[in-house]
Amino acid sequence: MCASCGTETRMLIDNLCHDCYRSIHKLLKPPSQVEVTLCRSCFSYLDRGNWRIVKGYDIIDIIKRCIEYKVESKIKPLGEVKALWIEVFLSEVPTAKEKILVEIRVLGRVHPSMEYYNEAYKLQARVKYELCPNCRAVIAKKEKATVQVRAKDRKLDEREVEEIVKMAMKELGKLYERDRGAVLIDEVVSNGIIDFKLASLNAARKLAHSIQEKYTGKITETVKQIGISRTGRRIVRVTIRVLLPPVKRGEVILLNKTPYLVKDFSRRAVKLINLTNFKEESISTSKIFKEDIKRIELSEVRKALVMSVNPPFITLMLLDDYTIVDLRREVIPIWIKEGSTVNLLVLNNNFYLFPSNY
């Protein structure tokens, strides 16, 4: 017999029937109320002192997930929990004073001799709106780091500037999914240099690394103290410099008195085409920064029309003054075809050819 309700049964737990035992022993202890702190700009949420980003495109869905995370973190299981469901009743963005109904449903049991059963709990949630540090920095246009893009011994050309700016915008778009400080506060493009000013040091470092990898650059980082906070912490501004090689794709250079066409960049090397034999060579990034390199100006390169190809002879007509030039080549590349246009470089009475599309 149950000591509480008097029901006659052999299935007793501590002299109580299952119903009475369940009424005294709950499956879990839910919070009576929860409050979540959200950034009113980017909707990241504050979790134990850290601002975290919740993935989602719908604001209502993001708020629901934040409340679910907070409720789940506050639940204390008192029995065996087999399954747990949290439902947040929300259909529009709540105000700071609005109370939001949350229902918890749980499947479990408080004693091994019992069958699994369901319990339901209700509580209220509220949303508190603040600005996260990254959004405060963005709104105040407070830069934490600057990414400077430069080239050694030369200026960036228009094509490089356009490519790098386009790449940076795409990269920052990806970084913003994980770092709300990946926002461009200011962009300076002037006289062959680029400066990206960001609200996040982490985003600035990742952006600089992406530019370095694509363009085979070198990175240096400097830190400047600009003040001290109220709590005594140093306030610093970081400058990250990405130095690109002294050469660029498609230009002709003299390296050790040999003319080369710059073909491409890889992660740790620059790919070159030796114009004396048309063979591809590679030079390490560290070496290209140290070598004495002379860049050939475009004015020194002339356009020529291939009149005929009769190995080992090539007949060209210079397009600027219609001069006919006959060249002897033991190896004639496949891109030299009758009727095609090629680039011609004359150095010390030696003639060098390379494709006109570079």
C-alpha positions in Angstrom: 0.0 0.0 0.0 1.3 3.5 -0.9 2.2 5.5 2.2 1.0 8.7 0.6 -2.3 8.0 -1.3 -3.2 4.6 0.2 -3.4 2.8 -3.2 -2.8 -0.9 -2.9 0.0 -2.0 -5.1 3.0 -4.2 -5.0 5.1 -1.8 -7.1 6.4 0.5 -4.4 9.5 2.7 -4.3 10.4 4.0 -0.9 6.8 3.0 0.2 5.3 5.2 -2.5 3.4 4.2 -5.6 4.9 5.2 -8.9 2.5 8.2 -9.3 3.3 9.6 -5.9 7.0 9.0 -6.4 6.9 10.8 -9.7 5.0 13.7 -8.2 7.8 14.2 -5.6 10.7 13.4 -7.8 10.9 15.4 -11.1 12.9 14.3 -14.1 14.8 17.6 -14.2 15.0 21.0 -12.6 14.4 23.8 -15.1 15.2 27.4 -14.7 12.3 29.6 -13.7 13.4 32.3 -16.1 16.2 32.9 -18.5 17.6 36.1 -20.1 19.7 36.1 -23.2 21.9 39.0 -24.3 22.0 39.7 -28.1 23.8 42.2 -30.2 21.2 44.4 -31.7 23.3 44.9 -34.8 24.6 41.4 -35.8 22.5 39.2 -33.4 25.5 37.4 -32.0 24.8 36.3 -28.3 26.8 36.6 -25.1 27.7 33.2 -23.6 29.7 33.1 -20.4 31.6 36.3 -21.3 32.2 35.5 -25.0 30.2 36.7 -27.9 29.2 33.8 -30.2 27.7 33.8 -33.7 24.6 31.7 -34.3 24.3 30.5 -37.9 21.0 31.4 -39.6 19.4 33.8 -42.0 16.1 34.4 -40.2 16.3 36.7 -37.2 13.4 34.9 -35.4 15.2 31.6 -35.9 18.5 33.0 -34.5 16.7 34.4 -31.3 14.9 31.0 -30.8 18.2 29.2 -31.0 19.9 31.5 -28.5 17.1 31.0 -26.0 17.2 27.2 -26.6 21.0 27.2 -25.9 20.5 29.2 -22.7 17.7 27.1 -21.4 19.5 23.9 -22.2 22.6 25.1 -20.3 20.5 25.9 -17.2 18.7 22.6 -17.0 19.7 20.2 -14.2 18.7 16.6 -14.8 17.4 14.8 -11.7 16.6 11.4 -13.3 17.4 9.5 -16.4 16.7 11.7 -19.4 16.2 9.8 -22.7 15.0 12.7 -24.9 14.6 16.4 -24.5 12.7 19.0 -26.6 12.7 22.8 -26.1 10.1 24.9 -27.9 10.2 28.7 -28.0 6.9 30.4 -28.9 8.0 33.4 -30.9 6.6 34.8 -34.1 8.2 38.3 -34.2 11.3 40.1 -32.9 10.6 40.7 -29.2 11.2 43.9 -27.3 13.5 44.0 -24.3 10.5 43.9 -21.9 8.6 41.2 -23.6 8.1 37.8 -22.0 8.6 34.8 -24.2 7.0 31.5 -23.4 9.3 28.5 -23.5 8.1 24.8 -23.1 10.4 21.9 -22.2 9.2 18.4 -22.9 11.3 15.5 -21.5 11.1 11.7 -21.9 12.7 9.8 -19.0 12.3 8.1 -15.7 13.4 8.7 -12.1 13.8 5.1 -11.1 15.0 2.0 -13.1 11.9 0.0 -12.2 9.6 2.5 -14.0 8.6 2.7 -17.6 9.7 5.8 -19.5 7.2 8.7 -19.3 6.8 12.3 -20.4 6.9 15.5 -18.4 6.4 19.1 -19.5 7.7 22.4 -17.9 7.0 26.0 -18.8 9.1 29.0 -18.2 9.7 32.6 -19.5 12.6 34.1 -21.4 13.6 37.7 -22.0 15.9 39.2 -24.5 18.4 42.0 -23.6 19.9 44.0 -26.4 23.4 45.4 -26.4 26.2 46.1 -28.9 29.0 43.5 -29.1 32.5 44.9 -29.1 33.0 44.3 -32.8 29.8 46.2 -33.8 30.7 49.0 -31.4 34.0 49.3 -33.1 32.4 49.3 -36.6 29.8 51.9 -35.7 32.4 54.1 -34.0 34.7 53.5 -37.0 37.3 52.3 -34.5 40.0 50.4 -36.4 41.9 47.7 -34.6 44.2 46.7 -37.4 45.3 47.9 -40.8 46.4 45.6 -43.7 48.9 47.4 -45.9 49.5 45.9 -49.4 52.7 47.0 -51.0 55.1 45.8 -53.7 58.9 45.8 -53.3 60.6 48.5 -55.4 57.5 49.2 -57.5 53.9 50.4 -57.4 50.9 48.1 -57.7 49.4 48.4 -61.2 45.7 49.0 -61.8 45.0 45.3 -62.6 46.7 44.2 -59.3 44.8 46.8 -57.3 41.5 45.7 -58.8 42.2 42.0 -58.3 43.3 42.5 -54.6 40.4 44.7 -53.7 37.9 42.2 -55.3 39.6 39.3 -53.5 39.5 41.2 -50.2 35.8 41.9 -50.4 35.1 38.2 -51.1 37.4 37.0 -48.3 35.8 39.4 -45.8 32.4 38.2 -46.8 33.4 34.7 -45.8 35.1 35.8 -42.6 32.0 37.7 -41.5 30.2 34.4 -41.1 32.6 33.6 -38.2 33.8 37.1 -37.1 31.4 40.0 -37.0 34.4 42.4 -36.9 35.4 41.4 -40.5 34.0 44.7 -41.7 35.9 47.2 -43.8 35.9 50.5 -41.8 38.0 52.3 -44.5 39.8 51.5 -47.7 42.6 53.6 -49.1 43.8 53.1 -52.7 46.2 55.6 -53.8 49.3 55.8 -56.0 49.9 52.0 -56.2 49.3 51.2 -52.6 46.3 49.7 -50.7 45.3 50.0 -47.0 42.4 48.0 -45.5 41.3 49.2 -42.1 39.4 46.6 -40.0 37.5 46.4 -36.7 38.9 42.9 -36.0 42.6 41.9 -35.6 41.8 38.3 -36.2 40.1 39.1 -39.5 42.9 41.4 -40.6 45.5 38.6 -40.0 43.4 36.1 -42.0 42.9 38.6 -44.9 46.7 39.3 -45.0 47.4 35.6 -45.0 45.1 35.1 -48.0 46.7 37.9 -50.0 50.2 36.5 -49.1 49.3 33.0 -50.3 47.8 34.1 -53.6 50.5 36.7 -54.5 53.6 35.0 -52.8 54.2 37.9 -50.5 56.0 38.5 -47.2 54.2 39.5 -44.0 55.4 41.8 -41.2 53.4 42.9 -38.2 54.0 45.9 -36.0 52.1 46.9 -32.8 51.7 50.5 -31.7 50.3 51.5 -28.3 47.7 54.3 -28.7 46.5 54.5 -25.1 45.4 52.8 -21.9 41.9 51.7 -21.0 40.0 52.5 -17.8 41.0 49.0 -16.5 44.7 49.6 -17.1 44.9 47.5 -20.3 47.0 48.7 -23.2 45.1 49.9 -26.2 47.0 49.0 -29.3 46.7 49.3 -33.1 48.3 46.7 -35.3 49.6 47.2 -38.8 50.1 44.1 -40.9 52.2 44.7 -44.1 52.0 42.3 -47.0 54.9 42.9 -49.3 54.5 41.5 -52.8 57.4 40.5 -55.0 59.2 43.1 -57.1 57.9 41.3 -60.2 54.4 40.7 -61.5 52.7 38.4 -64.0 53.3 39.0 -67.6 56.3 41.3 -67.4 59.8 40.7 -68.6 62.7 40.9 -66.2 66.5 40.6 -66.4 67.9 38.2 -63.8 71.6 37.4 -63.9 71.7 39.1 -67.3 69.1 36.6 -68.7 65.7 37.7 -69.8 62.7 36.0 -68.2 59.0 36.2 -68.6 57.1 36.1 -65.3 54.5 33.4 -65.8 52.8 32.8 -62.5 53.1 32.6 -58.7 52.9 29.5 -56.5 52.9 29.4 -52.7 56.6 29.5 -52.2 58.0 30.2 -55.7 57.7 32.4 -58.8 57.4 30.6 -62.1 59.5 32.1 -65.0 60.0 31.3 -68.7 63.6 31.6 -69.9 63.3 33.6 -73.1 66.6 32.2 -74.5 65.3 28.6 -74.6 61.6 28.9 -73.6 62.0 26.5 -70.7 60.1 27.0 -67.5 62.1 27.7 -64.3 61.2 28.5 -60.7 62.8 30.7 -58.2 62.0 30.7 -54.5 60.1 33.5 -52.9 62.9 34.4 -50.5 65.4 34.5 -53.4 63.2 36.7 -55.6 63.2 39.4 -52.9 67.0 39.3 -52.6 68.0 39.2 -56.2 69.1 42.2 -58.2 66.3 42.4 -60.8 65.8 44.8 -63.7 62.3 45.2 -65.0 61.9 45.7 -68.7 59.6 48.7 -69.5 56.7 48.1 -71.9 58.2 50.7 -74.3 61.1 48.4 -74.9 58.8 45.6 -76.1 57.7 45.7 -79.8 54.8 44.0 -81.6 55.7 41.9 -84.6 53.7 39.9 -87.2 54.9 36.4 -88.1 55.2 36.5 -91.9 56.5 32.9 -92.3 57.8 29.9 -90.3 60.4 27.8 -92.2 62.4 26.0 -89.5 64.9 27.0 -88.4 63.9 30.4 -89.7 61.2 32.8 -88.6 60.4 36.0 -90.6 58.8 38.8 -88.7 57.5 42.3 -89.6 57.7 44.9 -86.9 54.3 46.6 -86.7 55.6 50.0 -85.7 57.8 50.7 -88.7 57.2 47.6 -91.0 60.8 46.5 -90.8 61.4 42.8 -91.8 63.4 40.7 -89.4 64.7 37.2 -90.0 65.5 35.1 -87.0 67.1 31.7 -86.7 65.8 29.4 -83.9 66.8 25.8 -83.2 63.6 25.4 -81.2 60.4 27.1 -82.4 57.5 27.1 -79.9 54.1 26.0 -81.0 52.6 29.4 -80.3 54.7 31.0 -83.1 52.5 30.5 -86.1 52.2 32.3 -89.5 49.9 35.2 -89.2 50.1 35.5 -85.4 51.3 38.5 -83.5 54.2 38.1 -81.0 56.1 40.3 -78.6 59.7 41.1 -79.6 62.4 42.3 -77.2 65.8 43.5 -78.4 68.6 43.5 -75.8 72.2 44.0 -76.8 71.5 43.1 -80.4 69.8 39.9 -79.3 66.2 39.2 -80.2 63.8 37.5 -77.8 60.2 36.4 -78.5 57.3 35.8 -76.2 53.5 35.5 -76.6 51.6 38.7 -77.2 48.9 37.9 -74.7 51.2 38.5 -71.8 
